[in-house]
Amino acid sequence: MTVQHSEPRPNPRRALREGPRPLPLHLTTAINSWLSSQAALPLLKNGSIEWRPEVAARGAALSQRLASALAQNQKAAPNENSPSPNQSNLDLFDQAVTREVFGRLQDLAAGIKTYRSHPYHRDLAEPATLWRDGTTRLLDFRPAGGQPVLFVPSLVNRAYILDLSAERSLLRWLAAETEIRPLLVDWDAPGEAERQFTLTDYVAGRLDRAFDAAYATSPNGAPIAVAGYCMGGLLALALAIRRQDQVSRLALLATPWNFHTERVAQAEAAGRAITAAGALLQSTGELPVDVIQSLFAGLDPFLVLRKFIAFAQLDPASDKATQFVVLEDWLNDGVPLAGPVAHECLAGWYGENSPHRLQWRIDGEIVDPAAFTKPALVLVPEKDRIVPPLSAEALGQALPDATIEMLPFGHIGMVAGARAKSAVWEPLATWLAAQ
């Protein structure tokens, strides 16, 4: 087995940073939503439509203050030839709404412009490549040795979320501060062969062989631990069941299982959407990045708008602004999903809830958590918008020997946030080392 040392891959964003992706969707959302405030204003004034429940109290208070101000000004009207105070105040209110709308649009544009021109660019040297097959690599963060742990990330985002920056790298910290030898599966974007892959091809093919390479580094052939993040947790679970004699324990971070605990209608809609996109998958062989990002945006259509408006208020040279860019670069550096995998995940996982219903199969075998009897650690971020906490918790409840830890983080903050080291990395390292 040869160990290859890799130079950092060329970063196309040095010429032009993309994002937030898909930019047309986010701009359309902003324009349509905020400009509709002006169109809806006359209807709100005459009571034809009601305030949304979450802002009803604020809306009622605003209406009351406006009515009081109008009444006071009406009494103060000097004569019947003067402009109507009622009309005057309504005009002022209209102008205030207009200023707010265009102020938000300006702040959003400023945030996007600052992000796209920010001087930060990822320049971490990549770790050694221990093994490679097609577009898949196994990255070795500690070639000098140690207790190997195989880390499995999602197929729809770059693996370096676990190696985000020099200060926010779970794997570099493990390699430097513990006796653990982190080995990271880097799926990369599907090539010509991978565009035909199913989840069985990825798990029973690529991941099995990556596990062989990882297991070969184990001192005295002792079982090794496996850890999976997000979608990668499902792949890691399937692998651990298949290779249970050689797996000591399994850590699952923000891993979905029951896809119909929350937002069921949205999950089922995703299943229908991918079925409708059959022609696209057949012609291109993959689900494009911007389509995937659009599906994520549907979870909270205004999240990107809020983030970039807030970013516009930051000093671009500040550490907080740089950390924002670091994370956004990863979010916008997505990879397409192989067509058959996209159909399995969206139509099967989301549409039919096949994992929880024990209908998801790898190489013909049902992926049943009850079959994995070794120790498992299930970390559930309570503020997760991508994987609802109840969905992840359901997997912990289905595993025979699982410890479930609820964490006060979001989906990404749990692995790359400012408090991740003390709250997640260190306890995870202790648990992994106990094998």
C-alpha positions in Angstrom: 0.0 0.0 0.0 1.5 3.3 -1.0 0.9 6.6 0.8 0.6 9.6 -1.4 1.0 13.2 -0.3 -1.4 15.6 -2.0 -1.0 19.2 -2.8 -4.1 21.5 -2.1 -6.5 21.2 -5.0 -7.0 24.3 -7.2 -9.7 26.5 -5.8 -11.9 27.9 -8.6 -13.3 30.4 -6.2 -10.1 32.4 -6.4 -11.4 33.9 -9.6 -15.0 34.3 -8.7 -16.7 33.1 -5.5 -20.1 31.6 -6.2 -22.9 31.9 -3.8 -25.0 31.9 -1.9 -26.2 29.1 -4.2 -28.6 29.1 -6.0 -28.3 32.9 -6.1 -31.3 33.5 -8.5 -33.5 31.6 -6.0 -32.5 33.6 -3.0 -32.8 36.9 -4.9 -36.2 36.0 -6.2 -37.3 35.0 -2.7 -36.2 38.4 -1.3 -37.7 40.5 -4.1 -41.0 38.7 -4.2 -41.4 38.5 -0.5 -40.4 42.0 0.5 -42.0 43.8 -2.4 -45.2 42.0 -1.7 -45.3 43.9 1.6 -46.1 47.0 -0.4 -48.8 45.3 -2.4 -50.4 43.8 0.8 -50.3 47.1 2.7 -53.7 48.5 1.6 -55.3 45.1 2.5 -53.7 45.2 6.0 -54.9 48.8 6.5 -58.5 47.9 5.8 -58.4 44.6 7.7 -59.0 42.4 4.6 -56.1 40.1 5.6 -54.8 38.9 8.9 -51.4 39.0 10.3 -49.4 35.8 10.3 -49.7 34.0 13.7 -46.1 34.5 14.7 -46.3 38.3 14.2 -50.0 38.8 15.1 -49.2 40.4 18.5 -46.7 42.8 17.0 -49.0 43.6 14.1 -51.9 44.3 16.5 -49.7 46.7 18.6 -48.5 48.5 15.5 -52.1 48.9 14.2 -53.1 50.3 17.6 -50.3 52.8 17.7 -51.0 53.9 14.1 -54.7 54.3 14.8 -53.9 56.4 18.0 -51.5 58.6 16.0 -54.0 59.1 13.3 -56.8 60.0 15.8 -54.6 62.6 17.5 -53.6 64.2 14.3 -57.2 64.3 13.1 -58.1 66.3 16.2 -55.3 68.7 15.4 -56.4 69.4 11.9 -56.5 73.3 11.6 -59.3 73.5 9.0 -61.0 71.6 6.3 -58.7 72.9 3.6 -55.6 71.4 5.2 -54.3 68.1 4.0 -55.9 65.2 5.8 -53.8 64.2 8.8 -55.2 60.7 8.3 -53.9 60.6 4.8 -50.6 62.3 5.7 -49.9 59.6 8.4 -50.9 56.8 6.0 -48.4 58.2 3.5 -45.7 58.3 6.1 -46.4 54.7 7.0 -46.3 53.7 3.3 -42.9 55.5 3.0 -41.6 53.7 6.0 -42.5 50.3 4.6 -40.9 51.3 1.3 -37.7 52.4 3.1 -37.6 49.1 5.0 -38.0 47.0 1.8 -35.3 48.8 -0.1 -33.1 49.0 3.0 -33.2 45.2 3.3 -32.5 44.7 -0.4 -29.5 47.0 -0.2 -28.2 45.2 2.9 -28.6 41.9 1.2 -26.8 43.1 -1.9 -24.0 44.5 0.2 -23.6 41.3 2.2 -23.4 39.2 -1.0 -21.0 41.6 -2.6 -18.7 41.6 0.5 -18.8 37.8 0.7 -18.0 37.2 -3.0 -15.0 39.6 -2.8 -13.7 38.5 0.7 -10.0 37.8 0.6 -10.2 34.5 2.6 -9.5 31.3 0.6 -9.0 27.8 2.0 -5.3 27.0 1.8 -4.9 24.0 4.1 -2.5 21.3 2.8 -4.4 18.1 2.4 -3.4 15.1 4.4 -1.9 12.0 2.9 -4.0 9.8 0.7 -3.9 6.3 2.1 -6.2 4.7 -0.5 -8.0 5.6 -3.7 -10.7 4.1 -5.9 -12.3 6.1 -8.7 -13.2 9.5 -7.3 -13.1 8.2 -3.7 -10.1 8.7 -1.4 -9.2 7.8 2.1 -7.4 10.7 3.8 -5.0 9.9 6.6 -4.6 12.7 9.2 -2.0 10.8 11.2 0.3 8.6 9.1 2.6 8.1 12.0 0.1 5.7 13.6 -2.4 5.5 16.4 -5.9 4.1 16.9 -7.7 4.2 13.6 -11.2 5.6 13.3 -13.0 5.7 10.0 -15.0 8.9 9.5 -17.8 8.8 6.9 -19.3 12.1 5.7 -22.3 12.8 3.5 -22.4 12.3 -0.2 -24.0 15.7 -0.9 -21.4 18.0 0.7 -17.6 18.1 0.7 -15.9 15.9 3.3 -13.9 18.8 4.7 -16.7 20.0 7.0 -14.8 17.8 9.4 -11.6 19.6 8.5 -13.0 23.1 7.9 -10.1 25.3 8.9 -6.9 25.2 11.0 -9.0 26.4 14.0 -12.2 24.4 13.3 -10.9 21.0 12.2 -12.2 18.0 14.3 -9.9 15.6 12.5 -6.7 17.7 12.8 -7.5 18.2 16.5 -8.0 14.5 17.1 -4.7 13.7 15.3 -2.7 16.3 17.3 -4.3 16.0 20.7 -5.2 12.4 21.1 -4.0 8.9 20.1 -6.7 8.6 17.5 -5.7 8.2 13.8 -8.5 9.9 11.9 -9.2 8.4 8.4 -11.6 10.4 6.4 -13.6 9.1 3.4 -13.6 11.8 0.7 -16.3 11.0 -1.9 -15.6 14.0 -4.2 -18.0 14.6 -7.1 -19.3 11.6 -9.0 -17.2 10.8 -12.1 -18.4 8.9 -15.2 -18.5 5.6 -13.3 -20.0 7.0 -10.1 -23.0 8.6 -11.9 -24.4 5.1 -12.3 -23.9 4.2 -8.6 -26.6 3.1 -6.2 -26.2 3.2 -2.4 -25.2 -0.4 -2.6 -22.3 0.5 -4.9 -21.1 3.1 -2.4 -21.5 1.0 0.7 -20.8 -2.6 -0.4 -18.3 -1.4 -2.9 -16.4 1.8 -2.1 -17.0 2.0 1.6 -16.2 -1.7 2.1 -12.8 -1.3 0.4 -12.1 2.0 2.3 -12.8 0.1 5.5 -10.4 -2.6 4.4 -7.7 0.0 4.0 -8.5 1.5 7.4 -8.7 -1.8 9.1 -5.3 -2.8 7.7 -3.7 0.1 9.8 -5.1 -1.4 13.1 -2.4 -2.6 15.5 -2.7 -6.4 15.8 -5.8 -6.5 13.7 -8.0 -5.2 16.5 -11.6 -3.9 15.6 -11.8 -0.3 14.8 -14.4 2.4 15.4 -16.5 4.0 12.7 -18.1 7.4 12.8 -20.6 8.9 10.5 -22.0 12.5 10.0 -25.4 13.3 8.6 -26.2 11.2 5.6 -22.8 9.6 6.2 -24.1 8.2 9.4 -26.6 6.1 7.5 -23.8 4.8 5.3 -21.7 4.1 8.3 -24.5 2.2 10.0 -24.9 0.0 7.0 -21.2 -0.6 6.9 -21.0 -1.4 10.6 -23.7 -4.0 10.3 -21.9 -5.7 7.4 -18.5 -5.6 9.1 -19.6 -6.0 12.7 -16.8 -8.4 13.7 -14.2 -5.8 12.7 -16.1 -2.8 14.1 -15.6 -2.0 17.8 -18.1 0.9 18.1 -20.2 3.3 16.1 -20.6 7.0 16.5 -23.4 8.7 14.7 -23.5 12.5 14.5 -26.7 14.3 13.4 -27.8 11.2 11.5 -31.5 11.0 10.3 -33.5 7.8 10.6 -37.2 8.5 10.9 -37.8 10.9 8.0 -41.5 11.4 8.9 -41.2 12.8 12.5 -41.5 16.4 11.5 -42.3 18.3 8.2 -43.9 15.1 6.8 -45.6 16.9 4.0 -42.3 18.5 3.0 -40.5 15.1 3.0 -43.2 13.5 0.9 -43.0 16.5 -1.5 -39.3 15.9 -1.9 -40.1 12.3 -2.9 -42.5 13.4 -5.5 -40.1 16.0 -6.8 -37.3 13.6 -7.5 -39.7 11.3 -9.3 -40.8 14.2 -11.5 -37.1 14.9 -12.1 -36.6 11.5 -13.7 -35.8 12.9 -17.1 -33.2 15.2 -15.7 -31.5 12.3 -13.8 -31.6 10.1 -16.9 -30.1 12.7 -19.2 -27.4 14.1 -16.9 -26.8 11.1 -14.6 -26.8 13.2 -11.5 -28.9 15.7 -9.4 -27.2 19.1 -9.9 -25.8 21.0 -6.9 -28.2 23.9 -7.3 -31.2 21.6 -7.3 -29.9 20.1 -4.0 -29.3 23.5 -2.6 -32.8 24.5 -3.5 -34.2 21.6 -1.6 -32.2 22.6 1.5 -33.4 26.2 1.1 -37.0 25.0 1.2 -36.4 24.1 4.9 -36.1 27.8 5.7 -36.4 30.0 2.6 -35.4 33.2 4.5 -32.3 31.8 6.3 -29.8 32.9 3.7 -31.4 36.3 3.5 -31.1 36.8 7.3 -27.5 35.5 7.3 -26.3 37.8 4.6 -28.1 40.9 5.9 -26.4 40.3 9.3 -23.1 39.7 7.5 -23.3 43.1 5.8 -23.1 44.7 9.3 -19.8 43.0 10.2 -16.3 44.4 9.7 -15.0 42.3 6.8 -11.6 42.1 8.5 -13.1 40.7 11.7 -12.7 37.1 12.8 -16.5 36.7 12.9 -16.7 37.8 9.2 -13.9 35.4 8.2 -15.6 32.5 10.0 -18.8 33.3 8.2 -17.0 33.1 4.8 -15.2 29.9 5.8 -18.5 28.1 6.4 -20.3 29.7 3.5 -17.5 28.6 1.1 -18.1 25.0 2.3 -21.8 25.3 1.9 -21.5 26.6 -1.6 -18.9 24.0 -2.6 -21.4 21.2 -2.9 -21.2 18.2 -5.2 -23.9 16.7 -7.4 -25.6 13.4 -6.4 -25.5 10.3 -8.6 -28.9 9.8 -10.2 -29.7 6.4 -8.7 -28.6 7.6 -5.3 -30.7 10.7 -5.5 -33.7 8.6 -6.3 -33.0 6.2 -3.4 -32.5 9.0 -0.9 -35.3 11.4 -1.9 -38.0 9.0 -3.1 -37.0 6.2 -0.7 -35.7 7.9 2.5 -37.8 11.1 2.4 -40.8 10.0 0.4 -41.4 6.5 1.7 -39.4 6.7 5.0 -37.8 3.5 4.0 -35.0 3.4 6.7 -37.4 3.7 9.6 -39.9 1.2 8.0 -37.0 -1.2 7.6 -37.4 -1.2 3.8 -34.0 0.2 2.9 -31.6 -2.5 1.7 -27.9 -2.6 0.9 -26.8 -5.5 -1.3 -30.2 -7.1 -0.7 -30.0 -7.0 3.1 -32.3 -4.8 5.2 -30.4 -2.1 7.2 -31.7 -2.9 10.6 -30.1 -1.0 13.6 -31.2 -3.8 15.9 -28.6 -6.0 14.1 -25.7 -3.8 15.4 -25.1 -4.9 19.0 -21.8 -3.1 19.7 -21.7 0.2 21.6 -23.1 3.2 19.7 -23.0 6.9 20.5 -25.8 9.0 19.0 -25.2 12.7 19.1 -28.4 14.7 18.4 -28.2 18.5 17.9 -31.3 20.0 19.4 -31.3 23.1 17.0 -30.9 21.1 13.8 -32.9 22.4 10.9 -31.6 19.8 8.4 -32.1 16.6 10.5 -35.0 17.1 13.0 -33.9 16.0 16.5 -36.7 13.4 16.7 -35.5 11.8 13.5 -32.0 11.4 14.8 -33.2 10.3 18.2 -35.2 7.5 16.7 -32.0 5.9 15.4 -30.6 5.9 18.9 -33.7 4.2 20.2 -33.5 1.5 17.5 -29.9 0.6 18.4 -29.6 -2.1 21.2 -26.6 -0.6 22.9 -26.8 3.2 22.2 -26.0 6.2 24.3 -28.0 9.2 23.1 -26.6 12.7 23.8 -28.7 15.8 23.2 -26.6 18.8 22.3 -27.5 22.5 22.2 -26.2 23.1 18.7 -27.3 23.2 15.1 -26.4 20.7 12.4 -23.1 22.3 11.5 -22.3 24.0 14.8 -21.9 20.6 16.5 -18.8 19.7 14.4 -17.4 23.1 13.4 -18.8 25.7 15.8 -16.9 27.9 18.3 -17.9 25.7 21.2 -17.7 22.3 19.4 -14.2 21.4 20.8 -15.3 21.3 24.5 -18.9 20.2 24.0 -18.4 17.6 21.2 -14.9 16.9 20.1 -13.5 16.1 23.5 -16.3 13.9 24.7 -16.3 12.1 21.3 -12.6 11.5 21.6 -13.0 10.0 25.1 -15.8 7.7 23.9 -13.9 6.6 20.8 -10.7 5.9 22.8 -12.6 3.6 25.2 -12.9 0.8 22.6 
